[in-house]
Amino acid sequence: MSIDPQDIETHSHESRWFEPSPEFVAKARVRSAEEYEKLYRESLDSPETFWKRETGDLVFRSPWKELVEWKLPHARWFEGATLNASESCLDRHLSTDRKDAPALIWESEPGETRRMTYGELHQKVVELAAALRGLGVKKGDRVAIYMGMVPEVVVAMLAAARIGAPHTVVFGGFAAESLRDRINDCAAKVVLTQDGAYRRGGVVPLKATVDRAVEATPSVEKVVVFRRLGQSVLPIEMKEGRDLDWDALVKQADPEAGAPESVDAEHPLFILYTSGSTGKPKGVLHTTAGYLVGAHVSTKYVFDLRDSDVYWCTADVGWVTGHSYLVYGPLSNGATCLMYEGAPNHPDWGRFWQIIEKHKVTILYTAPTAIRAFIRQGTDWPKKSDLSSLRLLGSVGEPINPEAWVWYHTNIGQGRCPVVDTWWQTETGSILLTTLPGAHKMRPGSTGLPFFGVVPEIVNKAGEPVGREKGGLLILRRPWPSILRTVWGDDERFRKQYFSEIQGAYFTGDGARQDKDGYFHVVGRIDDVLNVSGHRIGTAEIESALVSHPSVAEAAAVGRPDELKGQALVVFVTLKPNNEPNEAMKKALTEHVAQEIGKFARPDAVRFAESLPKTRSGKIMRRLLKDVAAGRESTGDTSTLEDYSVIARLREED
């Protein structure tokens, strides 16, 4: 590590508190800070009692004998227990009134709607599980899933889990080379895919990408293809002996062969590859009991989930948010989950709000990047739809700047919906920092307090606590149920990346501070901390300052090599409508940053952009902006870039 985390400057651009309404509190699972503190202390001081009670509605075929074993860096949870994740997500609901309740409500980009009850989802999962067994997939074999946002992708995940075959879901925006590398890393035996998907009115040819990928994947024996579009919309080639039609395959399967496989608590449930790496793919391994418990309990409390809710997590299942908070967490709680196939701005920027009105969504969980994009379009779009069904809002994926938080709370939640700002990672498996919506007041810009069983701390490089209101490294002192178990096939990489920086603790890679009230403020990745005139400051702080200017919709801050200063600060800014990108605006924004943070943080260059380069999941690709700022070509993976023309236009302006 090349920085001193104690030098991270942290600035609060928002000091207001927001209280949950008395109406919300009256019905909440946890209704006060005192109730939260009692449960939190129990989770640390009497963990056996806490986790036994909180997992009582999950299906364990045999109980655990030992709660947790922590031999650094490896944790093992619920030793001795056996279970099957699909039973907790599906079978357990069949003897209740949830059997006929919608498990999934699907909205396609063209506007089709499908509803699938828990009983129907269970049947489809059993059929596909039987079909996979018929193909020779056994407990422990890996199954790769490369699909769009259709109900069948959930069927695929749960069917693999049902037979004890760890799945690896690869985001449908990855190129053939990235898909190939992930398949080869885990030696997947079968690939589940679909002919294509809709995206912004166009067609994404998923099967064609799989065809190119499996040319160099010797482990793949079969490719199973779901016909989402049909041959008339997207003709596809089926390779004889390798490719199989999904519907024909499940019709031939014997449903008796779809019985759930009993697995040990530590049996691998899935491998999920983190995005953005230019080297060997890093497969984060999560195991069955610990991961399921983390997703299940956090979903129940963080989203204050009820049977009457229509819950919408907007994340793609190719990312961990889709795994934890669209599939395993909500379904294990018997939730009704909305899935949307398309883009948030197709055919226009009102699509999200129209979907909320149409399906009476009560809980919305989305990303700050999406919120800032909506801000840029103004408030007219959400005003066109009835959002009165909403009762809770959530934020996920990166720190949300206070201005975006307030806009979200005011214009989407209409001032009545608590906002849960959640911090967690692919590696953590479930939410670790947040406020509980009925228990805590909310501070925009702060992710809040530790979830049950979580012990975070802010330390310096020596691992010493830095105290409140001081920046440092965010670490976790104790294992939690859904902690990653290793990096698939590379345990040394696991040890080095997560447990070598601070002895005896998990290092998150993030910088943070804890304010005087105990709330955590995550600054962002330590790698994204810049040295500005001798001060260390996270790029998230600079971006938050820029977005607080009334003319700015979005901003990204990056460092550029500088012979004199070591690093120069370059900011890319997208303005709100009716604002001119001129020299006067550059000066105004530069002075605004100086006023918000300090003169030392003045940007060396302000560059205006119609839009910023983003992945299809909505994250700004700052790595590419660093290349543009430095005037060099990009050599990393760009397969998830939503719009290649954005980078081309920025380069033209150089």
N, C-alpha and C positions, 0 to 999 in steps of 0.2 A: 504494500500500500504506500502511495507516494505522498499522502497528505496527513496533516495532523488534524484529526476530527475535532479537537478542542477549539480550533480556529474557525469552525463553521459559524458564520453569522446567521442568526435567525431573527426574523422580524415578523410581527403580527400585524397584518393589514386589516384585521377585523377583531374588535374587542367586544362586540355585542353578544349577549346570550339570548337564546330562543328557548322558551319553555314548551313542552308538549301541552296540548289543551287538556282541561279537566275531563272532557268527554273521552279523550283517548286514554288518559291515565286510568279512568274508572274501569275500563274493560281490559287493561293490559295484563300480560302474564306477570311482569315485574313492575310494581307501581311506585317505587320510591328508591332513592339512593341507598337507604338503609336496608331494604330488601335485597338489592343487588349486592351490597357489601356482605350481608349474611351468607348468601349463596356463594359468593366469591371466596370468602374465608373457608367455607366448608369444602370447596373444591380443592383448596390447598392443604387444609389441615386434616380433613377426613375424606380423602379422595375415594376410598372404597365405598363409603356411604353415598357420596354424591353421584358417582358414575353408575352405581347399581340402580339408583332411583331413576336417573335420567336416561338410562338405556332400557328401562323396563318394557317399553313398547316396541323394541326391536326383537327380531326372531333369532335367538341363540339356540341351536340344537343341543348344545351342552354348555354349561356355565364355565366361566373362567376360574382358574385356580390361583393365578397371580395377576394382579392388576397391571403392574408395569415393572419392567427390568431395564435399567439404564446403565449400560456399559459403554461409556463414551467411545465413539460417537453414535453407537447404535442403540435404538430404543425398541423394545418389544412390548406390546400392550395386549391385555386380555388373554394371557397365555393359558392354554388348555381349552379355550372355547372353540366351538365349531359352529359354522353358520353358512348361509348363502345370501349374498347381498340382494339378489332379486326377490327372495322371499320377503325381506323386510320392505322392499319397494312395491311389491305386487301381492303376493299370496296372502299376506296378513290382512289385507283390506277386503278379501273376498267374503269373509264371514261378517262383514259390517255393512252399513248403508253406503260406504264409499264404493262398493262394487259397481254400482250403477251411476256413480258420480263421474264427471269428466276428469280424466287424468291429464289429457292434452287437448287444448284447443289450438288448432293450426290455422294460421292465416297465410296464404300464399301471396307472393308479390302481385300476381294478376288479380287477386281478390277472392280466390276460392277459400272456403272454410270447411274444415273437418273437425269433428269431435270424436274422441276416443275415450271410452270409459275405462275404469280400472279393470273391469272384467274383460273388455275387448283387448286392452293392451296386454294383459296377462296371456290371453290366448295367442296373440301374435308372437309374443316372446317365446312361449312354449313351442310353437311351430318352428320358429327359426332355430331355437336351441336344438330341437330334434334334427333339423336339416343339417346343422353344423356337425352334430355327432355322426350323422350319416356320411359326411364327407371325411370322417376320420379325425376330426378335431377332438383332442383329448384334454383332460385337466392338465394345465400347465402350458399347453400350446398357445402361441400368440396369434391374435387376430387383428389385422389392420383395418381401420374404418376410414374411408375417404368419401364423405358424403356432404350434401348440403343440409339446410335446416328443414328437414321433413320429419314427420313422426317416426319413420322407419329408422332414422339414425339412433333414436332412443331405443327402439326395438333391438337394434344391432348391439348396442352397448350392454343392455340387460340380458340379451341372449348369450353373449359371450360370458358374462358374469355367471349366468345360470349353470353353465357347464364347467366353470372353473378355468376358463381360458382368458388370461389377461388380455385386455384390449389396448390398442394404441390408436387413438383418434387423431388423424392428421387433418388440420384445417383445410377446407376445400379451396383456399386461395393459394396454397403452396404449389410450386412448379414440380414437374416430373422428377427433377434431380433431387429436390428436397424430400419428396415422397419416397423415392428410391432409397435414399440414405437412411431414412427412419425405418423402413421395412427391413433393410439389411441389418441395421444395428440390433433389432430385436428378433430377427429371423422369423418373421411372421409366416404362418403356414397358409392362411387364407386372407384375401382382401375382399371387403364388402364395400360396394360403391353404387353409384347410380349413373344413368346415362348422362344427365346434365341437370343444371339448376338455372333458375332465373335470377338475374342481377341487373338492376336498373334497366329493365326492359329487354336486355340482351340475354343470350344463353351462354352459360359456362359449361364447356364440354368436359365433364369430370371423367367419364370412361376413357376418353382419348388420352387424358393425362395418365391414367392408370396404365393404359397400354404401353406408353413410352417408358413409364417407371419400371414395370415388371420385365422389361427386356433384359434387365441386369439385376434380378432378384432371385437367386437360385432357390431360396427357401419356399417361394410361393408355389403352391400346387393348384389352387383354384381361385377364380375371381367370380364373385356372385354379384349380379347387376340388377338393381331395382329400376324399373322403368318409370321414372318420374314424368318425362316429357312425351315419350312415345316415338316410334320410328318416323312418323310423319313430320314431327317437329325437329328431331335431331337423330338422323340415321347413325347407327353405331355398328361396328363389326364385332361379331362374337367369334372368338377363336375356339375352334372345335377341340374338345378334350380339356380345355382350361376354363372357359367362360361358361357360366350357368345363369339362367334366368331365375331371379329371386322368387317370383310367384309360382313358377312351375316347380321349383325345388321344394318349397314349403308344402305344396299340395301332395307331393309324393312322400313326404316325411310321416313317420309314425308318431303321433302326439305322445304316446307312452314313452318315447325316447327323450322327451323334453323335461323329464323330472330334474329338479335342482340337485346339483352336486354338493355334497358336504365338504367344506374346506376348513383348514385351520385358520385361526385368527390372523396369522401373519402370512397367509397365502397371498401372492400378488393379485391385486384387482386390476390395476392398469399401469401403463407406462405412458407418460406424457412428455413430449419433447418441448423444451423451452425454445422460443423463437429468437431470431436475431443473431445467433452465433454463426461465425464464418468458419468455424472448425468442425470437429466431429460432433454430431448431434448429442445433446445431453438429455438422456432419458430419465426423468424423475420417476421413481418407483413408489407407488402407494399400495398399501396392503389392505386386506378386506375389513377387518373389524375396526381398527383404529381410524381409518379414513371414514368409514361409514358413520361411526359415532360422531366424529368431528363435524361432518356435514349435517347430520341429522339434528344434533343438539343446537348448533349455531343457527340453522335455519329456523328452528322453532322459536328461539328467543330473540334473535336479531330482527327478524321480520314479524315477530309477534303473530305467527301464522294461525289462521282459523280455517275451519272447513268451508266457510262461506266466501273465502277470498278467491279472487282470480288474480293469480300471481304472474308477473311478467318480468323475467330476467332476459334482457335483450342480447346477452352474449351468445356467440356461436359456440356450439358444443366442441369445436376444435380447440378451445381454450379451457383452462381449469375452471373458470367461472361457470361455463356451461356444464361441466361435469358436476361441480359441487352444488350449484344453485339453480340449475334447470332440471337436472336428472336426479342424482342420488339424495340430496338433502330434501327437496320438496316432495318427491314421490314417496320417500320413506315416512314423510309426515302426512301423506294422503292429500296433498294439495292439488288444486286445479291449476295447471301451468299453461300459459300462453306461449306458443312458438310462432315466430314470424320469419318467413323465408327471405325477404328482400332487404333493400336498402332503406334507411330512414327518410330519404328524400325522393322516393319514387312513388307516384309520379310527381309529387311536390313535397314541400317541407311540412305539410300538414299530416303526413301519413301516420306518424306515431300517435298523434292526438286523435285522429279518426279511429284508429284501432282501439284506443282506450275507451272512447265513447261507444263504439260498436259492441265490444265484448265486456263492458262494465268492469274494466281492470281496477283492482283495489290497491295493488302493490306494484310499484315500478322500480326496477333495479337496473341502472344504466351507468355509462362512463362519463367522466368530466369532459372528455374531448367531444362527445356527442352533445352535451349540454352547451358547451361553448359554441359549437356549430349552430345550435338552435338560437342562441343569443344573437348571433350575427344576423339571423333572418328576422329578428324583431318579434314582438309579442302578438302580432296580428294572427299568425298561424295557430297558436294554441287557443286564442280567443274564439276561433271559429268552431271549436269542439267543446262538448260538455265533459268536463274533467271532474265532475262532482263525485264520481264513484271512487276516486283515489282517496286512500286513507294513510298511506305510508310511502315514502320515497327513499331510495338508496343510491349510493354512489360507490363505484368500484373501478379499480384499474390503475389509478395514479392519484396523487394528492389533488383535491379539488380546491381551487382558489376561492377565497371568501366571496368575491363578487359573483362567481358562478353559483356558489351555494345559495346565496341570497336570492338570485334570479330564479333558481330552481324552486326554492321554497315559496317564493312570492307568486310566480307566474304559473307554475305547474301544480304545486301543492296548495295554491291560493291561500297561503298563510295558515292553513289548518293541519297540514301533514308533517309529522316529524320527518327529519332527514337523517338516515343512518349513513354516516361516512365510514366506510369499512377499509381497514388495512389488512392485507394478507398477501400470500404469494403462491405460485404454483407449488413451491416446495412445502409450504405450510398446510396445504390441502383445504383449510377452512379459515374463517375469519378469526383473527386474533386480537385486533383492536377495533373498538367501536363504542358508540353509546347505545344503551338499550332504550328503545323509543318511549316507553312509559315511565322509565326510572330516572332518566337524566336530562338535564338541560343541555342544549347543544351550542357549541361555539364554532361558527364558520371558520374553516381553515384547520380545525383540529379533528383528528380521527377519534379521539376520546380515550376510553379506558380499556384495560385488559379484559378479554373474555374469560370465562370460567376456566381455571386450570392453567392460565397463561401467566408467566412471570417475566415481563420485559424490564429492561434496564438500559439507561444511557451511560456509556462509559468512554474513557479515553483509550488510546492505543494499548496502554498497559493493563486494560481491563478494570480500571478503577472508576467507581461511580463519580460523575461530574457534578451531581446536584441539579436542582431545578433551575430552569431558565438558562441553561447552558447547553450548547450544541455538542453532540458526540455521536458515537456509534450505537445503533440500536441492536441490542442482543437479547437473547431469550435464555433464561437461566435453567429452566426445567423443560423436559420433554412434554408435549401435549399429544393426545391420541393420534391426530392426523399428520404428524411430522413425517416427512419423506424418510424412507428407510435406507436408500442408497441411490446412486446413479447406476442405471442398468449397465452391467458389464464393466463398471469402472469404479470400484469402491475407493480407490486411492483419490480419484477426482472428487468424490463425495467428501472424504476426509479433509482434503486440502482446501476446497472451496468454502465449506461451511463451518469447519471446526479448527482451523489452524490459526486464525487471526487472534481470537480471544480464548485462552485456555479454559476448558470446562464449560463452554457456552456455544450456542448456535449463533453465528454472525449473519445477520439478515442482508448485509450489503448496503443498508440504508443509513443515512444520517437523520437524526431527529433531536428533539428536545422535549422536556416535560415542563409544562408551565407551573405556576405557583399553585394552581388548583388541582394538579395531578394529571391533567389531560396531556396526551401525547400529540405532538405535531411532527409528522414525518416530512422531512425536507426533500427527500428523493435519494436516488442512488449516490453512494459516495463517489462513484466514477464520474458523476455529473456535477461534481463540485469544482468550481473554478477558482483560480488564484487571481483576484482582481486587486491590483495595487497593494499586495501583501495581505489582503483579506480573503478568507475562504468563505465562499457563499454558494449555496445550491442554486442550480439553474431554475428550480421550481420557484424560488423566492423572487428572482428577477422576472420570471414570466407572470407571477401573481401580481407584482407591482405594475407591469405593463397592462395587464387585463383590467386593472382597477381604473385605468383611464377611460373616460366615457366614450372615446372614439374607437377603442380597440376591441375587436371580437375575439381574436386568438393571437397567441404569441409563442415563440420558441426561442430559447437562448442557448447559444453554443459557444465554445471556445475556438479561437483560430490561432495557430502558431504565430508568435511575434518575436522578432530578434531582440528587441529592446525590453519588452515587458514579460516575455515568456509566453503569455497568453493574452490575446485581445478578445474582448467581448463583442459578439455579433448577435443581433436580435433580428428575427424574422417576424413581421407583423402583418396580420390581416385586419383591415379596418372595417368598421360597420358601414352600412350604406350611407351615402351622402357625405362622406368624409374624403378629402382630397389627399392623396399620397404625395406630398410635396416637401420641400425643405423646411417650411415652417412647422409641418407636422413632425418631422424628424427631430427638430429642436425641442418642440413641446414634449415629445415622448422622452427624450434624453433627460430633460430637466425634471420630468415627472418621476423617473426612476431615481434621480439624485435626491429628490425630496422625500420619496417613500422609503428609500433604503439608506442613502448616503452618497455623497459626491464621488466616493471611490468606486461606486457601482455604475457610473455613467457608461452606457454602451459606446464602444468605439465605432460601431457602424449599425445603422438601422436600415433594414431592407424590407420593402413592402412586397407583399405577395397576395395574389387573388385568393390563393388557398395554400395550405401547407401539406407536405407529403405525409400520407397516413396509410396505415394498414387497413385492411377491410374490417378489422375489429374496432377501428377508430383511433388507434394510438398514433401520435405524431412520430415519424421516423427521424429522430434527431441525428442519428448516425449519418444519414444522407445529407442533412443540412450542414453537418460538420465538414463533409467533403466539399459541398458547394462553397462554404465560407472559406475553406483553405484553397480553393481553386484546383482541386484534384478530382480525378475520376473515382467513381464508386466501384469498389471491387467486392463488396459484401453481397449477401443474399437480398434481392429485391423482389422475390416472388410474391410477397404479400402486399406489395405496394398497390393501393387502390387505383391511382391514376398516374401513369408514367409521365404524362404531359406536364404535370406540376413541376417535376425536376427539370425537364427540358426548358420550360419557360424561365425558371430561376437561373439556369446556366446562360441563357441568351442575354440576360441582363448584366452578366459579368463584364 
